């Protein structure tokens, strides 16, 4: 099922795989996902600005936020939110490949 939402002059297409995307569980997981993604982004930025210094505590913070996103991935899968889980997985893959944190 596809829903069209008008955003200014653009039209965004939201594809819901089921009505489960409208549940309180989905909104709860989505709020956590957005918060963890922002925190992960800021920690990666701090890590890269400090010339990959391992003395910085940001490496443990990156691991913490990556772990939280991994946990959200499995919670989304458990609730049948497969497309949402795929989006979380893409975020983790991008953080690992693009930002060079695969060794952590």
Residue pairs with C-beta under 8 A, 6 or more apart in sequence:
1 15
1 16
2 13
2 14
2 15
2 16
3 13
3 14
3 15
3 16
4 11
4 12
4 13
4 14
5 11
5 12
5 13
5 14
6 12
15 83
16 22
17 80
17 81
17 82
17 83
18 80
20 26
20 79
20 80
20 81
21 81
21 84
23 79
25 79
26 79
26 81
26 84
29 72
29 75
29 76
29 79
29 81
29 84
30 84
32 68
32 72
33 69
33 72
33 84
33 88
33 91
36 65
36 68
36 69
36 72
37 69
37 91
39 61
39 65
40 62
40 65
40 66
40 69
40 91
40 95
43 58
43 61
43 62
43 65
44 58
44 62
44 95
44 99
44 101
46 56
46 58
47 53
47 56
47 58
47 59
47 62
47 101
48 99
50 56
50 58
59 104
62 101
62 104
63 104
66 92
66 95
66 101
66 104
69 88
69 91
69 92
70 92
72 88
73 85
73 88
73 89
73 92
74 85
76 82
76 84
76 85
76 88
77 85
95 101
96 102
